[in-house]
Amino acid sequence: MTDEAPGRRIRAPKAVRRKLREAAIAKVRQDMIHAGRTEADYSAEDLEYLVAEKEKELWSGLGWKGFGIAALLLGINIGI
């Protein structure tokens, strides 16, 4: 038996999480430029929320990419 509580997830290594956070920040900055705004136009809480949402979006994308690569390696055609 393990000492972990049921329902706990395995966390990604710190370096991966840091890299993903940096990518999310870069995407949020890019979105702000496209919207014609600066970081000063947002409160700290708003910026944190935007980065967190972008992180979720990136994690979701990684999951599908990983699934697609695994399917490709197994020779499964999933229509991508």
C-alpha positions in Angstrom: 0.0 0.0 0.0 1.1 3.5 -0.6 0.9 6.4 1.9 -0.9 8.7 -0.6 -4.5 9.7 -0.1 -7.0 8.3 -2.5 -7.7 10.6 -5.4 -4.3 12.4 -5.4 -2.7 13.0 -8.7 0.9 12.6 -9.6 2.4 16.0 -10.0 4.6 17.0 -12.9 8.3 17.8 -12.1 8.9 21.4 -11.0 10.9 22.2 -14.1 7.9 21.2 -16.3 5.5 23.2 -14.3 7.8 26.2 -14.4 8.3 26.0 -18.2 4.5 25.7 -18.7 3.9 28.7 -16.4 6.4 30.7 -18.4 4.6 29.7 -21.6 1.3 30.7 -20.1 2.6 34.1 -19.1 4.0 34.7 -22.6 0.6 33.7 -24.2 -1.2 36.1 -21.8 1.2 38.9 -22.7 0.6 38.2 -26.4 -3.2 38.2 -25.9 -2.9 41.6 -24.1 -0.9 43.0 -27.0 -3.6 41.8 -29.4 -6.2 43.4 -27.2 -4.3 46.7 -27.1 -3.7 46.6 -23.3 -0.8 46.6 -21.0 -0.2 44.7 -17.7 -0.9 48.0 -15.9 -4.5 47.9 -17.1 -5.1 44.7 -15.0 -5.1 44.1 -11.3 -2.7 41.5 -9.8 -5.7 39.2 -9.2 -6.9 39.5 -12.8 -3.4 38.7 -14.1 -3.2 35.7 -11.9 -6.6 34.5 -13.1 -5.6 35.0 -16.7 -2.4 33.1 -16.3 -4.1 30.2 -14.4 -6.7 29.9 -17.1 -4.0 29.8 -19.8 -2.1 27.2 -17.8 -5.2 25.0 -17.7 -5.6 25.5 -21.5 -2.0 24.5 -22.1 -2.2 21.4 -19.8 -5.4 20.3 -21.6 -3.5 20.7 -25.0 -0.6 18.6 -23.7 -3.0 15.8 -22.7 -4.4 15.6 -26.2 -1.0 15.8 -27.9 0.3 13.0 -25.7 -2.7 10.9 -26.5 -2.2 11.6 -30.3 1.5 10.7 -30.1 0.7 7.4 -28.2 -1.9 6.5 -30.7 0.5 7.2 -33.6 3.1 5.0 -32.0 0.6 2.2 -31.6 -0.6 2.6 -35.2 -4.1 3.8 -34.3 -5.7 6.3 -36.7 -7.7 8.9 -34.7 -8.2 11.3 -37.5 -5.7 14.0 -36.5 
